[in-house]
Amino acid sequence: MQIDLSHPDFYNALPLLRQIEAAGFEAYFVGGSVRDALLGLPIHDVDIASSAYPEEIKQIFRKTVDTGIQHGTVMVLDHGTGYEVTTFRTESTYQDFRRPDHVTFVRSLEEDLKRRDFTVNALAVKQDGTVVDLFGGLDDLAARRLVAVGNAHDRFHEDALRMMRAVRFESQLDFAIEAQTEAAIAENAPLLEKISIERIASEFTRLLLGIARKAGVTTFLETGLFKYVPNLATEEVGLRHFASLSDAQLPDAESAWTLLATCLQVDAGKMLRDLKQANALISHVQHATALVGALPNATSLQLFDAGAEAVATAAVVQPYRQPDFDADGLLARYQALPIHSAKDLTISGQDLIKAGMTPGPLLGKTLRHLTEQVVADAIENEPTILLHAAFA
Ligand SMILES: Nc1ccn([C@@H]2O[C@H](COP(=O)(O)OP(=O)(O)OP(=O)(O)O)[C@@H](O)[C@H]2O)c(=O)n1
């Protein structure tokens, strides 16, 4: 089987593979880019695996950076682009079920491929485009099947995150997880407790954004993986409800978490803080969740307080909960608000002080009160009217 390597990400890296070969070593494209190219999907980073040891790679190329040399990865700089070249390796002791404690470099491609997670991720491509398929990955790709390489229990004991990767790939690629692999996930699900929350949450977010979200969430439930994720462990009913909604793909993490939080009826802020998500995401989802909870009869003030981003997210999310919801109408209502920020008031705190108000809590309260009245269209956003209302 040959693969077309005309995609610029592969094509531009071909001289590197040739140079490694010319020095007497093997070099292949491996991992997700090979899988995605064969599926006709856009590819991201190309990974190169080689029989050359890191020190040998550094001798072959003039410009290199030691990005992860203890794990065998050296970045080769070529015309301003960096390519990660990783030495074939095996991992021998796996005490924390997360990262290999000990990496052993090997010269054999087979040794390297057999420690990878799934057969579709264990394909290698030579510089002439020949696909090396030692574990049936091509058949599994064609059948859209996710199968652990070798013994599934061993693969999940080596790295328990792979169980989350399985449900993520199920959703992202619309693959089915093969029965023995799925049974091994159900059996080993408690190992997830050893994995950092950030890594679990990152895979879960990708699951939420996949094209087969319903299937991914269902397997996440059926295998019991959910029991080992903070805040989701007690939410089986809400997760089932979530899985029953429209399967249309969600556009971004904000809408995904907002839809989930409203289905689970949990405090979105707490859930996302516990899952160690970024503050910007937490704040966005908190506002959007509050608004979605108030729809379809949200007041102008609720729209104003939610803000543009959260209103846009609510307009995306609500139709999943209520298919006949008028999302455009919601956006139009927001656009039609007299102001969109307290800064849009035609007077400022300084103006109130100049007019005789003492700086302090009353000033803030007054500005808020004026904002509320303008948003509700009770008074006009006009300086003399606002000043009059402030001292009324
Ligand atoms: N827990 C893991 C992570 C990665 N891999 C192997 O390392 C490759 C690269 O991993 P990564 O870049 O994390 O994921 P991809 O499979 O490339 O998928 P994506 O780019 O969609 O994350 C995988 O294809 C797989 O062969 C693995 O065996 N076990």
The ligand as a Gaussian input file, in Angstrom:
#p B3LYP/6-31G(d) Opt

LIG

0 1
 N       -1.002000       7.649000      25.143000
 C       -0.468000       7.518000      23.935000
 C       -0.237000       8.660000      23.158000
 C        0.317000       8.499000      21.890000
 N        0.656000       7.265000      21.442000
 C        1.297000       7.096000      20.115000
 O        1.934000       8.316000      19.731000
 C        1.334000       8.829000      18.543000
 C        1.263000      10.333000      18.589000
 O        0.497000      10.736000      19.698000
 P       -0.332000      12.080000      19.762000
 O        0.316000      13.105000      18.909000
 O       -0.599000      12.355000      21.187000
 O       -1.755000      11.684000      19.180000
 P       -2.195000      11.354000      17.730000
 O       -2.496000       9.914000      17.606000
 O       -1.200000      11.942000      16.791000
 O       -3.601000      12.027000      17.600000
 P       -3.972000      13.552000      17.638000
 O       -2.940000      14.278000      16.834000
 O       -5.325000      13.584000      17.086000
 O       -3.903000      13.871000      19.117000
 C       -0.008000       8.133000      18.457000
 O       -0.507000       8.081000      17.148000
 C        0.333000       6.774000      19.011000
 O        1.022000       6.006000      18.050000
 C        0.427000       6.157000      22.237000
 O        0.703000       5.052000      21.800000
 N       -0.132000       6.294000      23.463000

